[in-house]
Amino acid sequence: METFSVIMVVCLLASLSECQTGGENNQTNITRLTHEDLEDNSVEKDPSCEPPIYTVLKELGALGERLTATVTAMEETNKKLEANEKKLTALDRRVTELSAVDQGNTIYYTKYSRFYPSGHHRVAFSATLGEEGTIGPVNILYALVYRNVLSNIGGHYSPVTGYFTAPVQGVYYFTYTSFFWGGDGTSGGSLYQNGNHIVSWYGHAPSHPITGSNSAILQLQVGDNVNVRLWGDRRISDNVNKYSSFSGYLLFPV
């Protein structure tokens, strides 16, 4: 656009020069005109010698408007590019964080403004009763021990006591399933946090097996414990099919 503008101005200046040259050639003739000749409208004027400065100003004005529109469009484009750059920066930061998790490095939880070593917040377990037969009935609240450990990431579930102990303050998810062959008796129990009843299951069906399950999301402090307990005079069964299970994992630290 700048090249075009320069060419246009050069052409206009050339035109002005030609007009001035023509005027110099005609100067002798003009001086010979009488007063009457000047008043005679029949004397033709050279239209090519209209003052070219007006044309130049008009073209420059139009050029200025086009340049202003171009600058405005470029500013809008720059704003869009800056917004896209911010999005790419945020995406790159997120990819870096996820990569750090995969590599077992320390990651930063911006929402909670603290650092958590990845080895300390990887917590998950799952276990089954692993006993062929039925437990109960007993006349006490009986703590179930799931001895057949399927996974115990972090080692915070004890297959000796049946308790899970929270290693960090955070929000955890727990779930359990139960099974009883049926016949004489009922099945029922609860999930407990620090000895406090949270959620339960219950079933009574004299002629066919009983199944049950429940789950809960709990916010735990460091050292809090969670386990499953069978109610008094209730029953729970299992065999190699692993019907009765207890599982949990850390959702996120707080």
C-alpha positions in Angstrom: 0.0 0.0 0.0 2.8 2.4 0.8 4.5 1.7 -2.6 1.2 2.5 -4.3 0.9 5.8 -2.4 4.4 6.8 -3.3 3.7 6.1 -7.0 0.5 8.1 -6.9 2.1 11.1 -5.4 4.9 11.0 -7.9 2.4 10.9 -10.8 0.5 13.8 -9.3 3.7 15.8 -8.9 4.7 15.0 -12.5 1.3 16.2 -13.7 1.8 19.4 -11.7 5.2 19.8 -13.3 3.8 19.4 -16.8 1.1 21.9 -16.1 3.6 24.4 -14.9 5.8 23.8 -17.9 2.9 24.3 -20.3 2.2 27.5 -18.4 5.7 28.8 -19.0 5.5 28.0 -22.8 2.2 29.9 -23.0 3.4 32.8 -20.8 4.4 34.9 -23.9 1.0 34.3 -25.5 -0.8 35.2 -22.3 1.1 38.5 -22.1 -0.1 39.4 -25.6 -3.7 39.0 -24.7 -5.6 42.3 -24.4 -7.9 43.3 -21.6 -10.8 42.5 -23.9 -9.4 39.0 -24.7 -9.3 38.2 -20.9 -12.9 39.2 -20.6 -13.9 37.2 -23.6 -15.5 34.0 -22.4 -14.8 32.4 -25.7 -11.1 32.1 -24.8 -10.7 28.4 -23.9 -9.0 27.4 -20.7 -6.7 24.3 -20.5 -8.6 21.9 -18.2 -5.4 19.9 -17.6 -4.0 22.8 -15.7 -6.6 22.9 -12.9 -4.7 23.3 -9.6 -3.6 19.7 -8.9 -3.1 20.3 -5.2 -6.8 19.6 -4.6 -6.5 16.3 -6.3 -3.5 15.4 -4.2 -5.3 16.4 -1.0 -8.3 14.3 -2.0 -6.3 11.3 -2.8 -4.2 11.7 0.4 -7.4 11.9 2.4 -8.7 8.7 0.9 -5.4 7.1 1.5 -5.4 8.2 5.1 -8.9 6.6 5.6 -7.7 3.3 4.1 -4.6 3.4 6.3 -6.7 4.0 9.4 -9.0 1.1 8.6 -5.9 -1.1 8.0 -4.4 -0.1 11.4 -7.7 -0.8 13.2 -7.9 -4.3 11.6 -4.3 -5.0 12.6 -5.1 -4.0 16.2 -8.0 -6.3 16.3 -5.9 -9.1 14.9 -3.2 -8.4 17.5 -5.8 -8.7 20.3 -7.0 -12.1 19.0 -3.4 -13.3 18.8 -2.7 -12.2 22.4 -5.8 -14.0 23.6 -4.8 -17.2 21.7 -1.3 -16.9 23.2 -2.7 -16.8 26.7 -4.8 -19.9 26.0 -1.8 -21.7 24.7 0.3 -20.7 27.7 -2.4 -22.1 30.1 -2.7 -25.3 28.1 1.1 -25.7 28.1 1.1 -25.2 31.9 -1.6 -27.9 32.3 0.3 -30.3 30.1 3.4 -29.8 32.2 1.5 -30.5 35.4 0.0 -33.7 34.0 3.4 -34.8 32.8 4.8 -34.2 36.2 2.2 -36.4 37.7 3.0 -39.2 35.3 6.7 -38.9 36.0 6.2 -39.1 39.8 7.5 -35.5 40.3 6.2 -33.0 42.8 3.1 -31.2 41.5 1.5 -28.0 42.6 -2.2 -27.7 43.5 -2.9 -24.0 42.8 -6.4 -24.2 44.3 -5.0 -25.2 47.7 -1.8 -23.2 47.5 0.5 -26.0 48.7 2.9 -28.6 47.4 2.2 -32.3 47.7 4.8 -34.9 46.8 3.2 -37.3 44.4 4.3 -40.3 46.4 2.3 -39.0 49.4 -1.0 -38.5 47.7 -1.2 -41.7 45.6 -3.6 -43.6 47.8 -5.9 -46.5 46.8 -6.8 -49.9 48.0 -9.2 -52.8 47.4 -9.7 -56.1 49.3 -12.1 -58.9 49.7 -13.1 -61.1 52.7 -11.3 -64.0 51.1 -13.0 -66.6 53.3 -14.9 -69.6 52.1 -18.1 -69.6 54.1 -20.2 -67.2 56.3 -19.2 -64.9 59.2 -21.8 -64.5 62.0 -24.1 -64.3 63.6 -22.3 -62.7 66.6 -23.9 -60.7 69.4 -21.5 -57.7 68.9 -20.7 -55.1 66.3 -18.1 -57.1 64.5 -15.2 -55.4 62.6 -14.7 -57.1 59.2 -11.2 -57.9 58.1 -10.8 -58.1 54.3 -7.7 -60.2 54.1 -7.5 -60.8 50.4 -5.8 -57.6 49.2 -6.2 -56.8 45.5 -4.3 -53.5 45.7 -2.9 -51.3 48.4 -1.2 -48.3 46.8 0.6 -46.4 49.6 0.1 -49.3 52.1 -2.5 -47.4 54.2 -5.0 -50.3 54.4 -4.3 -53.0 57.0 -5.3 -56.6 56.1 -4.7 -57.5 59.8 -7.1 -55.0 61.3 -9.4 -54.2 58.4 -8.8 -50.5 58.9 -7.8 -47.8 56.4 -5.8 -44.9 57.9 -5.7 -41.6 56.1 -2.1 -40.5 55.4 -3.0 -36.9 54.3 -5.9 -34.5 54.9 -8.2 -34.8 51.9 -11.4 -36.0 50.4 -11.7 -39.8 50.0 -14.1 -42.2 48.3 -15.1 -45.5 49.9 -17.4 -48.3 48.7 -18.2 -51.9 49.8 -20.2 -54.8 48.7 -21.8 -57.7 50.7 -23.2 -61.1 50.0 -25.1 -63.7 52.1 -26.3 -67.1 50.9 -29.7 -66.6 52.4 -31.9 -68.9 54.4 -32.0 -68.5 58.1 -31.0 -65.0 59.1 -30.4 -61.5 57.7 -27.4 -59.5 56.5 -26.5 -55.9 57.5 -23.7 -53.6 58.5 -22.2 -50.2 58.2 -19.2 -48.1 57.1 -17.6 -46.4 60.0 -15.3 -43.4 60.3 -13.5 -43.1 63.6 -16.1 -45.4 65.2 -19.0 -43.3 63.9 -21.7 -44.8 61.7 -21.7 -43.4 58.1 -23.7 -45.5 55.6 -25.2 -49.0 55.8 -26.7 -52.0 54.0 -29.4 -54.5 55.1 -31.1 -57.5 53.5 -33.5 -60.2 54.5 -34.6 -63.0 52.1 -35.3 -66.4 53.5 -35.5 -68.2 50.1 -32.6 -66.7 48.1 -29.2 -65.0 48.5 -28.9 -61.4 49.7 -26.6 -58.7 48.2 -25.9 -55.2 49.3 -23.6 -52.3 48.7 -23.1 -48.6 49.6 -20.5 -45.9 49.2 -19.6 -42.5 50.6 -17.3 -39.5 50.0 -15.6 -38.4 53.2 -13.3 -35.6 54.2 -10.6 -37.0 56.5 -7.9 -35.6 58.7 -4.5 -37.2 58.9 -4.8 -40.4 61.1 -8.6 -40.8 60.7 -9.6 -44.4 60.2 -12.4 -46.1 58.2 -13.6 -49.7 58.3 -16.7 -51.9 57.7 -18.5 -53.6 60.6 -21.1 -56.3 60.7 -24.2 -55.7 62.9 -24.9 -58.0 65.8 -26.8 -61.2 64.8 -26.2 -60.6 61.1 -24.3 -62.6 58.5 -22.0 -62.1 55.5 -20.6 -64.7 53.1 -17.8 -65.0 50.5 -16.0 -67.6 48.5 -13.5 -67.7 45.6 -15.8 -65.5 43.6 -15.0 -62.6 45.9 -18.5 -61.2 46.4 -17.8 -59.1 49.5 -15.3 -56.3 49.1 -14.1 -53.0 50.6 -12.3 -50.3 48.5 -11.3 -46.7 48.7 -9.0 -44.1 47.3 -8.0 -40.4 47.7 -9.8 -38.0 45.4 -7.7 -35.0 46.2 -5.8 -33.4 49.2 -7.2 -30.3 51.0 
